[in-house]
Amino acid sequence: MRGRRGRWMGRILLAGVAAVCGAHGAGAQEAATPQQQVEGIVREGVGYAKVQLEQEFSFLPFAVIQHADGRIERILGPTGDELDALDTPELQGDPARALTLLERRVEREAKAKSDFQVVGVFSDDDVKLPDGRQSDAIQAEMEHVSGYCANVFLPYGRVENTLSYGEQISAAGQGLVFRCK
């Protein structure tokens, strides 16, 4: 009698565990792919760049980092603080130098923290459109720890005081922190 009761209790326990696991599995989402994680950081960075373009008509290079724990961090280049080697007006006059300084900082922080999952370096650049014309663009040099890399451009133009954006253009990217596949 006791053996039957034990089997019966075991079946109830097993059914309860299965129900909990099934409910948990139904609510769980699949992990994002490297491309989806990169696209999320592109959206984050492009959103910030658009605000800067609206307010300042340009922006200095910046980086958006996703850490392994999912935390997102924005890294700015030199800020113009008296402790910075160059101030903001000098960097705005030489955006290539500002980009170089930012890239060095990202490389140093990646080595020091060693938990970067996605790295995106955003800059105000030019892009050749499919029809052959040149356009201003928000450039995002994207890379993922898995080796997925992309170079993304969002063309933009200004007519009077109104900004308009074109279709996003993507190409293969090169890694600053990770080796691209």
VMD Tcl script that draws the C-alpha trace (Angstrom):
set ca {
  {0.00 0.00 0.00}
  {2.76 2.34 0.91}
  {4.52 1.69 -2.42}
  {1.44 2.66 -4.39}
  {0.99 5.84 -2.41}
  {4.64 6.74 -2.96}
  {4.30 6.23 -6.75}
  {1.11 8.30 -6.74}
  {2.79 11.15 -4.80}
  {5.75 10.91 -7.13}
  {3.47 11.33 -10.15}
  {1.81 14.39 -8.57}
  {5.22 15.87 -7.80}
  {6.46 15.16 -11.33}
  {3.30 16.69 -12.85}
  {3.76 19.80 -10.66}
  {7.40 20.19 -11.73}
  {6.43 19.77 -15.38}
  {3.70 22.41 -15.03}
  {6.11 24.89 -13.42}
  {8.76 24.24 -16.07}
  {6.21 24.57 -18.86}
  {4.90 27.85 -17.46}
  {8.43 29.16 -17.06}
  {9.37 28.12 -20.58}
  {6.27 29.73 -22.07}
  {7.12 33.06 -20.44}
  {10.83 32.95 -21.23}
  {12.13 34.70 -24.31}
  {14.82 33.35 -26.54}
  {18.22 34.97 -26.19}
  {18.91 37.74 -28.67}
  {21.26 36.89 -31.54}
  {24.49 38.89 -31.97}
  {22.87 40.77 -34.86}
  {19.82 41.64 -32.71}
  {22.08 42.86 -29.89}
  {24.04 45.00 -32.35}
  {20.80 46.43 -33.79}
  {19.69 47.39 -30.28}
  {22.90 49.33 -29.70}
  {22.58 50.95 -33.16}
  {19.09 52.20 -32.16}
  {20.44 53.51 -28.85}
  {23.36 55.35 -30.47}
  {21.42 56.71 -33.45}
  {18.79 58.05 -31.05}
  {21.45 59.95 -29.11}
  {23.11 61.22 -32.31}
  {19.76 62.49 -33.64}
  {19.19 64.50 -30.46}
  {22.67 66.01 -30.80}
  {22.06 66.87 -34.46}
  {18.74 68.53 -33.58}
  {20.24 70.56 -30.75}
  {23.81 71.22 -31.91}
  {23.71 70.62 -35.71}
  {26.61 68.14 -35.30}
  {28.07 65.77 -32.71}
  {31.44 64.59 -31.53}
  {32.18 60.86 -31.76}
  {30.93 58.68 -28.92}
  {30.66 54.97 -28.14}
  {27.83 52.84 -26.80}
  {28.86 49.66 -25.01}
  {26.75 46.71 -23.89}
  {28.37 44.77 -21.07}
  {28.01 41.02 -20.56}
  {25.44 41.65 -17.79}
  {23.27 43.64 -20.24}
  {24.18 47.06 -18.81}
  {24.56 49.79 -21.46}
  {27.16 52.53 -21.13}
  {27.87 55.58 -23.26}
  {31.51 56.65 -23.55}
  {32.15 60.18 -24.73}
  {35.38 61.50 -26.16}
  {37.19 64.35 -24.41}
  {34.59 66.66 -22.89}
  {36.29 70.04 -22.85}
  {36.96 69.70 -19.13}
  {40.15 71.44 -18.05}
  {41.63 67.99 -17.34}
  {41.24 66.96 -20.99}
  {44.26 67.43 -23.27}
  {42.07 69.20 -25.85}
  {38.90 71.18 -25.33}
  {35.67 70.68 -27.23}
  {36.11 73.54 -29.77}
  {39.49 72.12 -30.81}
  {37.99 68.65 -31.18}
  {35.06 69.98 -33.21}
  {37.63 71.53 -35.54}
  {39.37 68.15 -35.84}
  {36.74 65.39 -35.59}
  {39.22 62.79 -36.91}
  {41.43 63.43 -33.88}
  {38.41 63.26 -31.57}
  {37.53 59.87 -33.11}
  {41.10 58.59 -32.68}
  {41.13 59.63 -29.01}
  {37.75 57.97 -28.44}
  {38.85 54.73 -30.12}
  {41.98 54.60 -27.92}
  {39.83 55.12 -24.83}
  {37.42 52.33 -25.88}
  {40.33 49.94 -26.49}
  {41.83 50.75 -23.06}
  {38.50 50.29 -21.27}
  {37.77 47.03 -23.12}
  {41.09 45.61 -21.92}
  {40.59 46.89 -18.37}
  {36.98 45.77 -17.94}
  {37.03 42.66 -20.19}
  {33.23 42.34 -20.12}
  {32.23 44.16 -23.32}
  {29.59 42.27 -25.32}
  {28.77 44.86 -28.03}
  {30.80 47.92 -29.03}
  {29.45 50.70 -31.22}
  {31.49 53.77 -32.18}
  {29.34 56.56 -33.63}
  {30.60 59.49 -35.67}
  {29.34 62.21 -37.99}
  {30.59 61.16 -41.43}
  {29.79 61.08 -45.15}
  {28.44 58.18 -47.17}
  {28.06 57.49 -50.87}
  {24.39 56.78 -51.57}
  {23.26 54.01 -53.93}
  {22.50 56.66 -56.60}
  {26.12 57.90 -56.42}
  {25.48 61.15 -54.50}
  {27.30 61.96 -51.25}
  {25.37 62.57 -48.04}
  {26.07 63.43 -44.43}
  {25.52 60.35 -42.27}
  {25.55 59.03 -38.77}
  {28.13 56.25 -38.95}
  {28.05 53.34 -36.49}
  {31.02 50.98 -36.47}
  {29.52 47.97 -34.71}
  {31.10 44.81 -33.32}
  {30.00 41.89 -31.17}
  {32.10 39.56 -29.04}
  {30.97 36.66 -31.31}
  {32.81 38.22 -34.27}
  {29.73 39.73 -35.95}
  {30.67 43.20 -37.24}
  {28.85 45.80 -39.34}
  {29.46 49.33 -40.53}
  {26.10 51.13 -40.51}
  {25.31 54.52 -42.04}
  {22.14 56.57 -41.58}
  {22.16 59.34 -44.21}
  {20.69 62.66 -43.19}
  {20.15 66.09 -44.66}
  {18.98 69.44 -43.45}
  {16.58 71.68 -45.36}
  {16.30 75.00 -43.56}
  {15.99 73.85 -39.94}
  {14.41 70.45 -40.60}
  {16.41 67.25 -40.52}
  {15.39 64.33 -42.69}
  {16.82 60.82 -42.69}
  {17.35 58.34 -45.51}
  {17.40 54.56 -45.54}
  {20.04 52.84 -43.43}
  {23.02 51.46 -45.38}
  {25.05 48.55 -43.98}
  {28.36 47.01 -44.98}
  {30.89 44.62 -43.48}
  {32.72 46.11 -40.53}
  {36.16 45.94 -38.97}
  {36.78 45.37 -35.30}
  {38.37 47.76 -32.89}
  {37.98 45.51 -29.84}
  {36.94 42.13 -31.29}
  {38.16 40.10 -34.25}
  {35.52 40.16 -37.01}
  {34.54 36.99 -38.85}
}
mol new
graphics top color blue
foreach p $ca { graphics top sphere $p radius 0.5 }
foreach p [lrange $ca 0 end-1] q [lrange $ca 1 end] { graphics top cylinder $p $q radius 0.2 }
display resetview
